[in-house]
Amino acid sequence: MNLLAELRGLVAPENVIDNATALEAASIDESSLSPVMPAAIVRAFTSDEIQRVVRYCHQYKVPLTVRAAGSALEGSAIPCANGVVLDVSGMDKMIQFWPEDLQVKVEPGVVYEKLNEVLKRESLFFPPSPGGSSDVATIGGMVSTNASGIYSVKYGGTKDFVLELEIIDGTGKYHRLGNRAIKRSSGYNLIDLISGSEGTLGVITSVTLQLRGIPEGSRKAAFKFRSEYEAAQAVSEMMRYGLDLAAVEFLDRNVIEALNLLNNYGLEEVPCLFIEAHGSEQVLSSNIESATQIAQELGGEVLTLQGGQNPWEIRHYVTNAIKLRRPGYTIIRNDAALPISRLPEIIKYCRELADESGLLIHAFGHVGMGLIHALILARRDDTTEWQKGLDVNRKIILKAVECNGTISGEHGIGLGHKAIFNIEHAESIDLMRQVKRVFDPNGIMNPGKIFDQA
Ligand SMILES: Cc1cc2nc3c(=O)[nH]c(=O)nc-3n(C[C@H](O)[C@H](O)[C@H](O)COP(=O)(O)OP(=O)(O)OC[C@H]3O[C@@H](n4cnc5c(N)ncnc54)[C@H](O)[C@@H]3O)c2cc1C
């Protein structure tokens, strides 16, 4: 079998790429995991082309990894050795727009930010922003990882907006899942199954999304607290009182220290909460006022920046501040999520682990949804320290699972979290393997991601 020649018979020959530079670029994603070299990249532009390539890979049992922007953080977009990378980033058209229904149908390669630029003309938007990757992440990639971000507190994650999907399964067969009805109670929810499946069940060829109207206004506020415990308690209370908040973000004292080092903000190095509300003037006032009252009752004070700058400005620089804090160090990241009431416990645990290991840990996250990023700094070239960092990372994630939480609330499992996937899903992993076999009997779709097909 001559893989390249045969692939060139399935799509325009110039869209089968095997030059070293392109293969190297496709061998990684944005995780810090090792590269894996594929044999070829196929650039697909139509559903028919995808179908031909998948059928071929199914027939000859060639591993196939779908790739869009490659911004995944847990290795889900890293291909298999000598496999095929199916690049769908060129499928970037809006197929149909129904502004009156607040719905849009797009090809999978449409970039999040570009979609919102177009939607804005009709005062609509697709809310689950993937943060710092909004300018590259594609809608297909976001569905496949069920991406979400700071505004998920109010709006939910990507899967909450998907009405209809067209997919090609691992045998090359076409399926249309769902329809344009918003309210439905009709059979198994296969859309939710595909959302977050990281390209292991099929290739998404179109996505129909439910949209939201751009809110009338937004207002932000920030508070500082004496302790992480009080800040976490305030989050719990704000959510318990049903405040209509779009974002509730937490930064621990180490993060504030990193921000001071980055930009000389002169901030008191104590934990902080950042909140944002969306809606009419009345909604904004009442929610921000109530949140302020709760924060103050729990020992919080309104945070102000010198010169009257918006305190949310510092939230924007968090990742960079941590990255630049210790040159030569690498970030070990996680994205565990747990019930809000258990936040104080995990934050305290991060501090204990930092003291015990001597490693710097920065905890922050979308705490309104119980999501915590605890970024650990360690030197990769120091084997002992690197291993210590990985052990600490594992302990934090296991603690979240022990608190009835999840290994990943945002970035997915990929290769990075695969070794501990069983801890969260021991009872259902066999069921997942059976589902995978139904969609992909020859196990060609992104094999080895999430779990191994035993
Ligand atoms: C700076 C930065 C900030 C980030 N912030 C966030 C954040 O706030 N929230 C968040 O959720 N994520 C975040 N991410 C992670 C990443 O951007 C998301 O996971 C994003 O959804 C990936 O989209 P992509 O187009 O890059 O997909 P890729 O990385 O190309 O692929 C991701 C996965 O989806 C599969 N896939 C892609 N397209 C398809 C398709 N058409 N059919 C089937 N499978 C497909 C791939 O096989 C792979 O398993 C961040 C990443 C970076 C680099």
The ligand as a Gaussian input file, in Angstrom:
#p B3LYP/6-31G(d) Opt

LIG

0 1
 C       -3.898000      30.335000      25.094000
 C       -4.974000      29.281000      25.143000
 C       -6.107000      29.510000      25.928000
 C       -7.110000      28.539000      25.977000
 N       -8.209000      28.788000      26.751000
 C       -9.222000      27.892000      26.781000
 C      -10.398000      28.153000      27.551000
 O      -10.553000      29.178000      28.195000
 N      -11.381000      27.226000      27.534000
 C      -11.273000      26.062000      26.821000
 O      -12.203000      25.247000      26.821000
 N      -10.158000      25.785000      26.088000
 C       -9.138000      26.664000      26.044000
 N       -8.015000      26.387000      25.288000
 C       -7.906000      25.100000      24.582000
 C       -8.375000      25.079000      23.105000
 O       -8.333000      26.360000      22.525000
 C       -9.774000      24.471000      22.974000
 O       -9.749000      23.117000      23.373000
 C      -10.349000      24.548000      21.528000
 O      -11.696000      24.161000      21.574000
 C       -9.622000      23.683000      20.509000
 O      -10.056000      24.075000      19.217000
 P       -9.123000      23.824000      17.928000
 O       -9.863000      24.337000      16.762000
 O       -7.772000      24.366000      18.178000
 O       -9.083000      22.235000      17.904000
 P       -7.812000      21.279000      17.780000
 O       -6.828000      21.606000      18.841000
 O       -7.329000      21.247000      16.388000
 O       -8.496000      19.874000      18.136000
 C       -8.956000      19.616000      19.415000
 C       -9.655000      18.249000      19.430000
 O      -10.833000      18.300000      18.643000
 C      -10.780000      17.359000      17.570000
 N      -11.415000      18.002000      16.421000
 C      -11.144000      19.225000      15.909000
 N      -11.972000      19.478000      14.889000
 C      -12.786000      18.405000      14.752000
 C      -13.850000      18.053000      13.867000
 N      -14.276000      18.858000      12.883000
 N      -14.435000      16.839000      14.001000
 C      -14.033000      15.989000      14.982000
 N      -13.028000      16.265000      15.843000
 C      -12.424000      17.465000      15.723000
 C       -9.312000      17.031000      17.396000
 O       -9.127000      15.741000      16.862000
 C       -8.827000      17.123000      18.833000
 O       -9.136000      15.934000      19.509000
 C       -6.979000      27.324000      25.240000
 C       -5.847000      27.117000      24.450000
 C       -4.852000      28.075000      24.404000
 C       -3.654000      27.801000      23.535000

